[in-house]
């Protein structure tokens, strides 16, 4: 898609991303997808969502950290976040990227930092989701997930349906009773690694969703696509799988009406709520997923 290629090119432009980083929060257009730069702002968004019956997962944005001290600081931030969730009694779990915990340094450091977070989550009766990143990290992320899953039951991982390897990953994760969040995928990947056609990605999503409904442990279906949602509900009903055995997830700021509609119709619904100063890469991926979203950024640039 030409529009998506343009957005990916803009995402690689320091001039453009610098402009977005400087003005996105001040002018407000980034707040459509980002709850704020501070935890206090994100908690305000979480409370509003909780008040409408929606659960949430909080993500402290940051990725590709290459300084060991910074990875330990990120782990401590997540521990502090879990403590604040318990203290304020908001309805939220947490999500994080392993590159934030030192994946660019070594996997032992990642596992060490992750165990610190998981131990805190166990202490506070909470849950941790490992986000998935680009395909260069997928194998190591899956291996880390398998290692910690043998020690902790309060951890899950995301899987991207557009990756050609994902069917095998789902089988392996089902075997260890891992909780999986299934999403389509938001990174630019080559054809040998990921399906490129929307029809292929959609069919892959449906197949993996069925595998998770049949054999998974409380899967989470991260999608805003009405056809995917309809397929999952119909398949579950046809196979006598109750809505208490899975949930839907959506991104903060997207399809808010459908989020509430799913809750009102008896389905579990969790909103992914990101916050933090390092929000620009996440923001650009949201724009690339649906190029029409770029229009409000362009209008902001014109106003500026």
VODREN-143754 format. One line per field, with one value per atom (N, C-alpha, C): residue in three letters; atom name; x, y, z. Coordinates in steps of 0.02 Angstrom, whole numbers, plus 50000, padded with zeros to 5 digits. Layout:
# residues N
aa c(ala:...)
at c(CA:...)
X c(X:...)
Y c(Y:...)
Z c(Z:...)
This chain:
# residues 304
aa c(unk:unk:unk:unk:unk:unk:unk:unk:unk:unk:unk:unk:unk:unk:unk:unk:unk:unk:unk:unk:unk:unk:unk:unk:unk:unk:unk:unk:unk:unk:unk:unk:unk:unk:unk:unk:unk:unk:unk:unk:unk:unk:unk:unk:unk:unk:unk:unk:unk:unk:unk:unk:unk:unk:unk:unk:unk:unk:unk:unk:unk:unk:unk:unk:unk:unk:unk:unk:unk:unk:unk:unk:unk:unk:unk:unk:unk:unk:unk:unk:unk:unk:unk:unk:unk:unk:unk:unk:unk:unk:unk:unk:unk:unk:unk:unk:unk:unk:unk:unk:unk:unk:unk:unk:unk:unk:unk:unk:unk:unk:unk:unk:unk:unk:unk:unk:unk:unk:unk:unk:unk:unk:unk:unk:unk:unk:unk:unk:unk:unk:unk:unk:unk:unk:unk:unk:unk:unk:unk:unk:unk:unk:unk:unk:unk:unk:unk:unk:unk:unk:unk:unk:unk:unk:unk:unk:unk:unk:unk:unk:unk:unk:unk:unk:unk:unk:unk:unk:unk:unk:unk:unk:unk:unk:unk:unk:unk:unk:unk:unk:unk:unk:unk:unk:unk:unk:unk:unk:unk:unk:unk:unk:unk:unk:unk:unk:unk:unk:unk:unk:unk:unk:unk:unk:unk:unk:unk:unk:unk:unk:unk:unk:unk:unk:unk:unk:unk:unk:unk:unk:unk:unk:unk:unk:unk:unk:unk:unk:unk:unk:unk:unk:unk:unk:unk:unk:unk:unk:unk:unk:unk:unk:unk:unk:unk:unk:unk:unk:unk:unk:unk:unk:unk:unk:unk:unk:unk:unk:unk:unk:unk:unk:unk:unk:unk:unk:unk:unk:unk:unk:unk:unk:unk:unk:unk:unk:unk:unk:unk:unk:unk:unk:unk:unk:unk:unk:unk:unk:unk:unk:unk:unk:unk:unk:unk:unk:unk:unk:unk:unk:unk:unk:unk:unk:unk:unk:unk:unk:unk:unk:unk:unk:unk:unk:unk:unk:unk:unk:unk:unk:unk:unk:unk:unk:unk:unk:unk:unk:unk:unk:unk:unk:unk:unk:unk:unk:unk:unk:unk:unk:unk:unk:unk:unk:unk:unk:unk:unk:unk:unk:unk:unk:unk:unk:unk:unk:unk:unk:unk:unk:unk:unk:unk:unk:unk:unk:unk:unk:unk:unk:unk:unk:unk:unk:unk:unk:unk:unk:unk:unk:unk:unk:unk:unk:unk:unk:unk:unk:unk:unk:unk:unk:unk:unk:unk:unk:unk:unk:unk:unk:unk:unk:unk:unk:unk:unk:unk:unk:unk:unk:unk:unk:unk:unk:unk:unk:unk:unk:unk:unk:unk:unk:unk:unk:unk:unk:unk:unk:unk:unk:unk:unk:unk:unk:unk:unk:unk:unk:unk:unk:unk:unk:unk:unk:unk:unk:unk:unk:unk:unk:unk:unk:unk:unk:unk:unk:unk:unk:unk:unk:unk:unk:unk:unk:unk:unk:unk:unk:unk:unk:unk:unk:unk:unk:unk:unk:unk:unk:unk:unk:unk:unk:unk:unk:unk:unk:unk:unk:unk:unk:unk:unk:unk:unk:unk:unk:unk:unk:unk:unk:unk:unk:unk:unk:unk:unk:unk:unk:unk:unk:unk:unk:unk:unk:unk:unk:unk:unk:unk:unk:unk:unk:unk:unk:unk:unk:unk:unk:unk:unk:unk:unk:unk:unk:unk:unk:unk:unk:unk:unk:unk:unk:unk:unk:unk:unk:unk:unk:unk:unk:unk:unk:unk:unk:unk:unk:unk:unk:unk:unk:unk:unk:unk:unk:unk:unk:unk:unk:unk:unk:unk:unk:unk:unk:unk:unk:unk:unk:unk:unk:unk:unk:unk:unk:unk:unk:unk:unk:unk:unk:unk:unk:unk:unk:unk:unk:unk:unk:unk:unk:unk:unk:unk:unk:unk:unk:unk:unk:unk:unk:unk:unk:unk:unk:unk:unk:unk:unk:unk:unk:unk:unk:unk:unk:unk:unk:unk:unk:unk:unk:unk:unk:unk:unk:unk:unk:unk:unk:unk:unk:unk:unk:unk:unk:unk:unk:unk:unk:unk:unk:unk:unk:unk:unk:unk:unk:unk:unk:unk:unk:unk:unk:unk:unk:unk:unk:unk:unk:unk:unk:unk:unk:unk:unk:unk:unk:unk:unk:unk:unk:unk:unk:unk:unk:unk:unk:unk:unk:unk:unk:unk:unk:unk:unk:unk:unk:unk:unk:unk:unk:unk:unk:unk:unk:unk:unk:unk:unk:unk:unk:unk:unk:unk:unk:unk:unk:unk:unk:unk:unk:unk:unk:unk:unk:unk:unk:unk:unk:unk:unk:unk:unk:unk:unk:unk:unk:unk:unk:unk:unk:unk:unk:unk:unk:unk:unk:unk:unk:unk:unk:unk:unk:unk:unk:unk:unk:unk:unk:unk:unk:unk:unk:unk:unk:unk:unk:unk:unk:unk:unk:unk:unk:unk:unk:unk:unk:unk:unk:unk:unk:unk:unk:unk:unk:unk:unk:unk:unk:unk:unk:unk:unk:unk:unk:unk:unk:unk:unk:unk:unk:unk:unk:unk:unk:unk:unk:unk:unk:unk:unk:unk:unk:unk:unk:unk:unk:unk:unk:unk:unk:unk:unk:unk:unk:unk:unk:unk:unk:unk:unk:unk:unk:unk:unk:unk:unk:unk:unk:unk:unk:unk:unk:unk:unk:unk:unk:unk:unk:unk:unk:unk:unk:unk:unk:unk:unk:unk:unk:unk:unk:unk:unk:unk:unk:unk:unk:unk:unk:unk:unk:unk:unk:unk:unk:unk:unk:unk:unk:unk:unk:unk:unk:unk:unk:unk:unk:unk:unk:unk:unk:unk:unk:unk:unk:unk:unk:unk:unk:unk:unk:unk:unk:unk:unk:unk:unk:unk:unk:unk:unk:unk:unk)
at c(N:CA:C:N:CA:C:N:CA:C:N:CA:C:N:CA:C:N:CA:C:N:CA:C:N:CA:C:N:CA:C:N:CA:C:N:CA:C:N:CA:C:N:CA:C:N:CA:C:N:CA:C:N:CA:C:N:CA:C:N:CA:C:N:CA:C:N:CA:C:N:CA:C:N:CA:C:N:CA:C:N:CA:C:N:CA:C:N:CA:C:N:CA:C:N:CA:C:N:CA:C:N:CA:C:N:CA:C:N:CA:C:N:CA:C:N:CA:C:N:CA:C:N:CA:C:N:CA:C:N:CA:C:N:CA:C:N:CA:C:N:CA:C:N:CA:C:N:CA:C:N:CA:C:N:CA:C:N:CA:C:N:CA:C:N:CA:C:N:CA:C:N:CA:C:N:CA:C:N:CA:C:N:CA:C:N:CA:C:N:CA:C:N:CA:C:N:CA:C:N:CA:C:N:CA:C:N:CA:C:N:CA:C:N:CA:C:N:CA:C:N:CA:C:N:CA:C:N:CA:C:N:CA:C:N:CA:C:N:CA:C:N:CA:C:N:CA:C:N:CA:C:N:CA:C:N:CA:C:N:CA:C:N:CA:C:N:CA:C:N:CA:C:N:CA:C:N:CA:C:N:CA:C:N:CA:C:N:CA:C:N:CA:C:N:CA:C:N:CA:C:N:CA:C:N:CA:C:N:CA:C:N:CA:C:N:CA:C:N:CA:C:N:CA:C:N:CA:C:N:CA:C:N:CA:C:N:CA:C:N:CA:C:N:CA:C:N:CA:C:N:CA:C:N:CA:C:N:CA:C:N:CA:C:N:CA:C:N:CA:C:N:CA:C:N:CA:C:N:CA:C:N:CA:C:N:CA:C:N:CA:C:N:CA:C:N:CA:C:N:CA:C:N:CA:C:N:CA:C:N:CA:C:N:CA:C:N:CA:C:N:CA:C:N:CA:C:N:CA:C:N:CA:C:N:CA:C:N:CA:C:N:CA:C:N:CA:C:N:CA:C:N:CA:C:N:CA:C:N:CA:C:N:CA:C:N:CA:C:N:CA:C:N:CA:C:N:CA:C:N:CA:C:N:CA:C:N:CA:C:N:CA:C:N:CA:C:N:CA:C:N:CA:C:N:CA:C:N:CA:C:N:CA:C:N:CA:C:N:CA:C:N:CA:C:N:CA:C:N:CA:C:N:CA:C:N:CA:C:N:CA:C:N:CA:C:N:CA:C:N:CA:C:N:CA:C:N:CA:C:N:CA:C:N:CA:C:N:CA:C:N:CA:C:N:CA:C:N:CA:C:N:CA:C:N:CA:C:N:CA:C:N:CA:C:N:CA:C:N:CA:C:N:CA:C:N:CA:C:N:CA:C:N:CA:C:N:CA:C:N:CA:C:N:CA:C:N:CA:C:N:CA:C:N:CA:C:N:CA:C:N:CA:C:N:CA:C:N:CA:C:N:CA:C:N:CA:C:N:CA:C:N:CA:C:N:CA:C:N:CA:C:N:CA:C:N:CA:C:N:CA:C:N:CA:C:N:CA:C:N:CA:C:N:CA:C:N:CA:C:N:CA:C:N:CA:C:N:CA:C:N:CA:C:N:CA:C:N:CA:C:N:CA:C:N:CA:C:N:CA:C:N:CA:C:N:CA:C:N:CA:C:N:CA:C:N:CA:C:N:CA:C:N:CA:C:N:CA:C:N:CA:C:N:CA:C:N:CA:C:N:CA:C:N:CA:C:N:CA:C:N:CA:C:N:CA:C:N:CA:C:N:CA:C:N:CA:C:N:CA:C:N:CA:C:N:CA:C:N:CA:C:N:CA:C:N:CA:C:N:CA:C:N:CA:C:N:CA:C:N:CA:C:N:CA:C:N:CA:C:N:CA:C:N:CA:C:N:CA:C:N:CA:C:N:CA:C:N:CA:C:N:CA:C:N:CA:C:N:CA:C:N:CA:C:N:CA:C:N:CA:C:N:CA:C:N:CA:C:N:CA:C:N:CA:C:N:CA:C:N:CA:C:N:CA:C:N:CA:C:N:CA:C:N:CA:C:N:CA:C:N:CA:C:N:CA:C:N:CA:C:N:CA:C:N:CA:C:N:CA:C:N:CA:C:N:CA:C:N:CA:C:N:CA:C:N:CA:C:N:CA:C:N:CA:C:N:CA:C:N:CA:C:N:CA:C:N:CA:C:N:CA:C:N:CA:C:N:CA:C:N:CA:C:N:CA:C:N:CA:C:N:CA:C:N:CA:C:N:CA:C:N:CA:C:N:CA:C:N:CA:C:N:CA:C:N:CA:C:N:CA:C:N:CA:C:N:CA:C:N:CA:C:N:CA:C:N:CA:C:N:CA:C:N:CA:C:N:CA:C:N:CA:C)
X c(50042:50000:50044:50037:50081:50078:50019:50013:50052:50049:50086:50161:50184:50255:50279:50237:50254:50261:50215:50217:50278:50295:50356:50418:50418:50474:50477:50419:50417:50441:50424:50446:50521:50554:50627:50660:50619:50645:50655:50717:50727:50692:50689:50657:50582:50549:50477:50463:50498:50485:50504:50555:50573:50517:50486:50429:50371:50356:50301:50315:50376:50394:50387:50405:50402:50331:50288:50222:50164:50176:50120:50078:50110:50073:50048:50090:50071:50011:50010:49954:49896:49909:49855:49843:49872:49853:49880:49935:49961:49918:49879:49838:49780:49769:49719:49740:49805:49831:49873:49896:49941:49906:49904:49867:49902:49966:50004:50077:50116:50187:50203:50156:50167:50115:50134:50088:50024:50028:49968:49916:49941:49895:49864:49905:49880:49828:49840:49792:49725:49726:49664:49625:49660:49628:49602:49640:49620:49556:49552:49492:49430:49437:49381:49358:49406:49389:49357:49385:49356:49284:49270:49203:49151:49174:49128:49129:49163:49165:49223:49270:49326:49387:49418:49483:49538:49598:49653:49719:49766:49835:49879:49922:49964:50032:50055:50120:50161:50218:50265:50310:50299:50330:50406:50440:50512:50535:50586:50610:50682:50714:50784:50831:50825:50869:50936:50991:51058:51102:51077:51115:51089:51132:51110:51075:51102:51070:51000:50991:50926:50875:50899:50853:50830:50875:50856:50809:50819:50774:50704:50702:50637:50601:50639:50609:50582:50619:50596:50533:50531:50471:50410:50418:50362:50342:50391:50376:50338:50360:50326:50255:50248:50183:50135:50160:50119:50098:50144:50128:50075:50080:50031:49963:49961:49898:49864:49903:49875:49851:49891:49873:49811:49804:49747:49687:49699:49646:49611:49649:49622:49624:49582:49581:49631:49692:49745:49796:49818:49877:49932:49990:50043:50069:50095:50127:50194:50243:50308:50343:50391:50433:50500:50524:50586:50646:50641:50698:50707:50655:50659:50697:50700:50731:50801:50827:50896:50907:50859:50866:50924:50940:50996:51064:51062:51124:51135:51092:51095:51031:51015:50953:50952:51011:51014:50991:51012:50990:50915:50889:50816:50779:50801:50767:50771:50829:50837:50789:50785:50740:50667:50651:50582:50561:50606:50590:50576:50612:50600:50528:50507:50440:50387:50398:50350:50342:50397:50394:50352:50361:50321:50247:50234:50165:50132:50170:50144:50127:50171:50160:50096:50080:50023:49964:49968:49913:49895:49946:49933:49965:49956:49975:50019:50067:50115:50111:50105:50104:50169:50202:50260:50237:50250:50233:50281:50259:50301:50325:50387:50416:50430:50479:50491:50519:50519:50534:50605:50651:50720:50725:50675:50676:50627:50588:50533:50558:50609:50634:50658:50696:50722:50666:50616:50560:50522:50510:50475:50516:50581:50623:50622:50623:50619:50552:50498:50432:50429:50456:50455:50495:50551:50591:50554:50525:50493:50426:50394:50329:50335:50394:50405:50408:50418:50424:50364:50331:50277:50215:50158:50095:50062:50089:50057:50090:50109:50142:50113:50103:50080:50122:50107:50146:50101:50121:50085:50114:50070:50090:50058:50097:50073:50052:49990:49963:49995:50024:50051:50119:50151:50214:50201:50241:50231:50245:50284:50302:50248:50198:50154:50113:50095:50057:50097:50161:50204:50212:50218:50225:50162:50104:50041:50038:50058:50058:50102:50163:50210:50184:50155:50129:50068:50026:49970:49993:50049:50075:50096:50121:50143:50089:50028:49971:49982:50017:50031:49971:49961:49909:49935:49899:49922:49876:49906:49870:49883:49832:49840:49825:49874:49865:49885:49872:49890:49963:49990:50059:50064:50113:50118:50187:50232:50300:50307:50351:50365:50411:50385:50421:50425:50479:50486:50439:50425:50377:50397:50462:50482:50469:50456:50444:50370:50336:50267:50223:50160:50111:50101:50094:50088:50016:49977:49909:49862:49815:49767:49726:49709:49669:49707:49773:49814:49820:49830:49836:49770:49714:49649:49636:49651:49639:49685:49747:49792:49767:49740:49713:49656:49611:49554:49578:49625:49650:49683:49725:49759:49709:49659:49608:49571:49556:49522:49567:49632:49679:49680:49678:49680:49614:49559:49495:49489:49515:49511:49557:49619:49670:49707:49691:49728:49704:49742:49727:49706:49641:49611:49646:49638:49669:49638:49678:49656:49661:49606:49604:49608:49667:49679:49662:49604:49583:49530:49530:49477:49433:49448:49415:49348:49292:49226:49219:49251:49245:49282:49339:49375:49335:49308:49269:49209:49174:49115:49135:49190:49212:49227:49262:49280:49218:49171:49110:49070:49063:49024:49057:49124:49159:49152:49159:49153:49083:49031:48963:48949:48975:48964:48996:49049:49086:49076:49024:49006:49064:49099:49153:49126:49118:49087:49131:49101:49140:49185:49176:49220:49287:49295:49356:49403:49385:49428:49408:49448:49430:49453:49426:49449:49492:49537:49579:49581:49582:49588:49635:49660:49706:49670:49701:49675:49661:49601:49583:49555:49548:49523:49459:49406:49342:49313:49311:49286:49214:49174:49104:49099:49142:49141:49167:49215:49239:49182:49143:49086:49033:49022:48971:48987:49051:49070:49057:49073:49059:48984:48945:48873:48841:48877:48852:48884:48915:48939:49008:49048:49116:49168:49222:49277:49312:49330:49361:49414:49476:49532:49562:49577:49605:49680:49720:49793:49808:49832:49841:49916:49945:50016:50028:50086:50105:50181:50207:50280:50307:50367:50398:50421:50437:50462:50404:50357:50296:50297:50345:50343:50344:50389:50388:50320:50290:50225:50173:50175:50127:50132:50193:50202:50176:50182:50155:50079:50048:49975:49954:49991:49975:49984:50037:50051:49998:49971:49920:49859:49841:49783:49800:49825:49849:49799:49734:49686:49697:49726:49741:49792:49831:49882:49852:49790:49760:49757:49741:49736:49804:49858:49926:49943:49927:49940:49903:49841:49803:49836:49863:49898:49960:49995:50055:50038:49982:49960:49942:49906:49888:49949:50004:50065:50105)
Y c(49941:50000:50062:50106:50165:50210:50221:50266:50238:50172:50142:50148:50140:50147:50218:50267:50337:50346:50317:50325:50291:50232:50198:50241:50274:50318:50377:50405:50460:50438:50376:50350:50344:50338:50334:50402:50455:50522:50556:50570:50605:50672:50707:50773:50766:50717:50709:50684:50630:50603:50652:50694:50746:50796:50815:50861:50831:50766:50733:50730:50714:50709:50776:50830:50896:50921:50905:50937:50890:50824:50777:50784:50791:50797:50869:50917:50987:51006:50983:50998:50949:50894:50848:50790:50791:50738:50670:50667:50602:50572:50613:50588:50544:50542:50494:50423:50409:50341:50334:50389:50387:50419:50384:50410:50468:50478:50532:50512:50557:50542:50519:50529:50510:50459:50417:50366:50396:50454:50485:50499:50520:50533:50468:50416:50351:50323:50331:50306:50341:50405:50441:50409:50392:50358:50290:50254:50188:50192:50240:50248:50261:50303:50317:50253:50213:50151:50101:50096:50052:50070:50134:50157:50136:50119:50094:50018:49985:49912:49881:49921:49896:49883:49825:49810:49843:49847:49879:49841:49854:49835:49896:49912:49971:49954:49996:49986:50050:50043:50099:50098:50144:50142:50151:50111:50112:50048:50052:49993:50003:49948:49948:49983:49968:49996:49959:49997:49966:49978:50011:50025:49981:49941:49894:49928:49984:50019:50043:50063:50086:50028:49967:49910:49895:49901:49888:49942:50003:50058:50045:50019:50003:49948:49897:49844:49872:49919:49950:49992:50025:50064:50019:49960:49913:49888:49876:49856:49911:49973:50030:50037:50025:50028:49977:49915:49863:49882:49912:49933:49988:50034:50088:50061:50013:49981:49950:49915:49883:49936:49989:50041:50078:50094:50133:50090:50023:49975:49986:50010:50015:49946:49936:49872:49872:49849:49850:49795:49763:49721:49762:49731:49768:49729:49766:49738:49772:49734:49764:49730:49766:49739:49716:49658:49632:49673:49710:49753:49809:49824:49874:49846:49779:49746:49720:49737:49719:49668:49657:49606:49622:49686:49705:49692:49676:49663:49588:49553:49480:49453:49391:49361:49347:49336:49324:49386:49444:49507:49515:49499:49504:49459:49397:49350:49374:49401:49426:49483:49532:49588:49566:49519:49495:49458:49418:49382:49429:49485:49535:49561:49576:49603:49550:49489:49436:49419:49420:49407:49461:49523:49577:49568:49548:49537:49480:49427:49372:49397:49436:49464:49504:49539:49584:49555:49490:49456:49491:49502:49535:49493:49516:49479:49522:49489:49523:49493:49537:49514:49537:49491:49508:49528:49590:49612:49582:49577:49551:49610:49605:49659:49635:49664:49643:49572:49541:49470:49451:49500:49484:49463:49478:49461:49405:49381:49335:49270:49239:49175:49182:49235:49245:49262:49298:49314:49251:49208:49145:49101:49099:49059:49086:49153:49183:49167:49171:49156:49084:49037:48967:48956:48992:48984:49009:49069:49096:49064:49036:49004:48943:48911:48853:48873:48938:48962:49004:49037:49084:49068:49070:49059:49125:49181:49246:49284:49248:49281:49254:49300:49282:49317:49304:49332:49348:49395:49412:49374:49357:49324:49362:49371:49408:49360:49366:49317:49324:49382:49388:49355:49333:49298:49225:49201:49134:49081:49097:49049:49042:49085:49091:49029:48991:48930:48882:48874:48831:48859:48926:48957:48944:48950:48939:48867:48819:48749:48740:48769:48762:48798:48856:48894:48859:48830:48791:48732:48702:48644:48662:48724:48744:48786:48786:48819:48894:48924:48996:49037:49093:49139:49182:49181:49214:49272:49328:49383:49379:49369:49364:49430:49457:49519:49506:49553:49542:49558:49611:49630:49700:49739:49809:49830:49782:49799:49784:49821:49810:49749:49695:49632:49609:49574:49550:49492:49480:49426:49357:49343:49276:49265:49319:49314:49321:49365:49381:49383:49364:49371:49445:49461:49530:49550:49502:49517:49515:49563:49566:49502:49473:49412:49355:49351:49300:49311:49375:49391:49376:49393:49381:49306:49267:49195:49164:49189:49165:49181:49242:49262:49215:49202:49158:49088:49061:48994:48991:49040:49041:49053:49095:49106:49042:49002:48938:48890:48889:48848:48868:48933:48957:48943:48950:48935:48861:48819:48747:48723:48748:48719:48769:48833:48884:48895:48936:48954:49027:49038:49105:49153:49140:49183:49253:49300:49370:49386:49408:49423:49499:49521:49593:49611:49638:49656:49710:49753:49804:49787:49731:49711:49678:49707:49678:49607:49591:49524:49473:49493:49447:49436:49490:49484:49439:49450:49409:49335:49322:49253:49219:49254:49225:49209:49255:49245:49187:49184:49131:49063:49060:48997:48974:49020:49002:48976:49010:48989:48921:48910:48847:48788:48802:48749:48750:48785:48787:48812:48863:48895:48960:48963:49021:49083:49143:49205:49215:49173:49176:49142:49110:49074:49113:49173:49215:49288:49333:49404:49438:49496:49538:49594:49619:49675:49726:49789:49842:49896:49936:49989:50051:50085:50147:50196:50223:50274:50247:50182:50153:50114:50129:50094:50092:50150:50153:50129:50142:50120:50044:50011:49938:49908:49941:49916:49910:49962:49962:49913:49909:49863:49790:49771:49703:49688:49736:49727:49719:49760:49758:49694:49660:49597:49536:49548:49493:49467:49504:49482:49520:49485:49518:49565:49623:49673:49711:49710:49744:49794:49853:49907:49914:49916:49924:49998:50019:50090:50106:50137:50154:50224:50232:50298:50301:50362:50370:50421:50444:50494:50466:50402:50372:50343:50386:50364:50367:50400:50413:50350:50300:50240:50204:50199:50167:50206:50272:50315:50306:50303:50296:50228:50176:50111:50113:50150:50156:50193:50243:50279:50233:50194:50150:50095:50072:50020:50042:50105:50132:50201:50205:50269:50327:50311:50365:50404:50371:50405:50461:50457:50507:50575:50577:50641:50691:50668:50717:50743:50702:50727:50780:50767:50815:50880:50875:50937:50976:50940:50974:51009:50977:51009:51073:51071:51131:51186:51168:51219:51249:51206:51230:51274)
Z c(50000:50000:50000:49950:49945:50006:50033:50092:50151:50160:50216:50206:50143:50129:50145:50129:50144:50219:50257:50330:50359:50333:50357:50342:50284:50267:50315:50331:50379:50448:50466:50531:50536:50479:50477:50471:50466:50458:50525:50546:50610:50613:50556:50555:50571:50539:50551:50621:50642:50709:50763:50750:50798:50805:50749:50750:50790:50775:50809:50885:50904:50975:51011:50976:51007:51016:50967:50966:50981:50979:50984:51047:51104:51167:51177:51161:51172:51129:51067:51022:51029:51062:51079:51032:50971:50924:50944:50983:51005:51059:51093:51149:51126:51061:51037:51053:51050:51060:51123:51152:51209:51269:51326:51384:51419:51403:51435:51441:51469:51478:51549:51596:51666:51688:51737:51761:51787:51820:51847:51792:51734:51678:51654:51648:51625:51673:51739:51789:51783:51764:51753:51696:51642:51585:51605:51646:51668:51709:51754:51795:51752:51702:51657:51622:51599:51565:51614:51674:51725:51740:51740:51756:51705:51644:51593:51588:51637:51638:51602:51579:51540:51583:51573:51604:51562:51589:51552:51562:51519:51530:51517:51564:51560:51530:51483:51452:51459:51494:51500:51438:51392:51327:51330:51290:51284:51251:51209:51174:51153:51136:51111:51159:51223:51274:51273:51270:51263:51323:51375:51435:51492:51523:51574:51632:51654:51710:51692:51629:51606:51604:51588:51588:51659:51707:51777:51802:51779:51797:51768:51707:51676:51717:51738:51779:51844:51874:51936:51924:51867:51850:51847:51818:51815:51885:51927:51996:52032:52023:52053:52025:51960:51928:51959:51968:51998:52069:52106:52174:52174:52127:52122:52101:52056:52036:52097:52138:52198:52248:52256:52305:52284:52220:52196:52178:52174:52160:52093:52044:51976:51944:51893:51857:51801:51815:51765:51777:51723:51723:51688:51672:51638:51578:51530:51470:51461:51433:51419:51362:51332:51279:51309:51285:51312:51291:51236:51216:51267:51304:51358:51418:51423:51480:51464:51403:51389:51334:51291:51239:51191:51184:51141:51175:51240:51278:51284:51321:51323:51356:51341:51364:51439:51468:51540:51578:51554:51585:51578:51520:51509:51559:51564:51610:51682:51701:51769:51783:51737:51746:51745:51701:51696:51759:51786:51848:51906:51909:51961:51955:51893:51882:51897:51873:51884:51958:51995:52067:52102:52082:52111:52093:52031:52010:52048:52062:52103:52173:52202:52269:52272:52216:52215:52176:52160:52125:52060:52018:51954:51898:51837:51777:51732:51698:51655:51585:51535:51465:51431:51397:51357:51287:51268:51200:51150:51088:51035:50993:50967:50928:50857:50824:50755:50753:50694:50688:50706:50708:50726:50799:50839:50911:50929:50881:50898:50930:50900:50926:50998:51011:51079:51128:51104:51148:51167:51118:51132:51180:51171:51215:51287:51293:51360:51392:51353:51379:51405:51367:51389:51453:51459:51520:51582:51577:51637:51651:51599:51609:51654:51654:51697:51771:51784:51853:51874:51826:51842:51800:51833:51796:51777:51802:51791:51734:51680:51624:51559:51511:51445:51392:51329:51275:51216:51175:51114:51055:51007:50945:50887:50834:50775:50720:50698:50650:50582:50565:50498:50490:50544:50538:50517:50471:50445:50498:50548:50600:50654:50655:50713:50727:50675:50688:50732:50716:50758:50828:50833:50899:50942:50911:50948:50974:50932:50955:51016:51013:51069:51131:51124:51181:51212:51170:51197:51239:51219:51255:51326:51335:51402:51438:51409:51441:51450:51402:51406:51383:51414:51393:51335:51279:51218:51201:51183:51152:51076:51037:50964:50932:50895:50857:50785:50741:50671:50658:50689:50678:50648:50673:50653:50628:50619:50597:50522:50491:50420:50414:50384:50379:50306:50287:50218:50203:50139:50120:50143:50149:50170:50244:50281:50353:50370:50334:50351:50289:50298:50245:50230:50166:50145:50127:50102:50081:50140:50140:50195:50200:50144:50145:50180:50168:50199:50275:50293:50364:50400:50369:50399:50408:50357:50361:50414:50417:50469:50538:50547:50612:50633:50586:50602:50623:50585:50600:50669:50684:50748:50805:50793:50844:50861:50810:50822:50862:50846:50883:50957:50970:51038:51075:51040:51072:51088:51044:51054:51110:51110:51154:51198:51193:51229:51300:51336:51405:51408:51410:51412:51363:51297:51248:51246:51224:51215:51141:51112:51041:51030:51011:51001:50929:50919:50851:50855:50804:50797:50736:50704:50642:50657:50637:50651:50625:50568:50540:50583:50611:50655:50720:50747:50809:50798:50742:50726:50718:50684:50674:50740:50785:50849:50891:50893:50932:50904:50837:50805:50816:50810:50819:50892:50939:51009:51025:51000:51013:50981:50921:50885:50921:50958:50992:51068:51090:51161:51205:51180:51218:51246:51311:51342:51340:51343:51342:51402:51454:51512:51498:51440:51425:51378:51361:51318:51328:51301:51302:51238:51225:51171:51199:51158:51177:51120:51138:51088:51114:51069:51086:51112:51158:51184:51127:51126:51077:51012:51005:50942:50955:50917:50920:50992:51022:51091:51097:51046:51047:51047:51007:51005:51069:51102:51166:51216:51221:51268:51245:51180:51153:51171:51167:51183:51257:51301:51373:51384:51353:51363:51338:51292:51265:51298:51357:51397:51382:51344:51328:51369:51386:51419:51371:51394:51350:51389:51363:51396:51348:51374:51333:51349:51297:51302:51308:51367:51382:51387:51336:51338:51365:51398:51422:51425:51434:51441:51391:51405:51363:51296:51293:51231:51190:51172:51140:51064:51035:50963:50920:50932:50890:50892:50951:50958:50918:50924:50890:50814:50788:50716:50691:50731:50711:50708:50753:50751:50688:50668:50606:50546:50545:50488:50481:50537:50535:50495:50502:50467:50442:50380:50354:50358:50361:50368:50432:50482:50545:50536:50482:50471:50455:50434:50413:50470:50530:50585:50605:50594:50605:50553:50491:50437:50449:50472:50486:50543:50593:50648:50622:50575:50546:50510:50473:50436:50484:50539:50589:50621:50628:50660:50615)
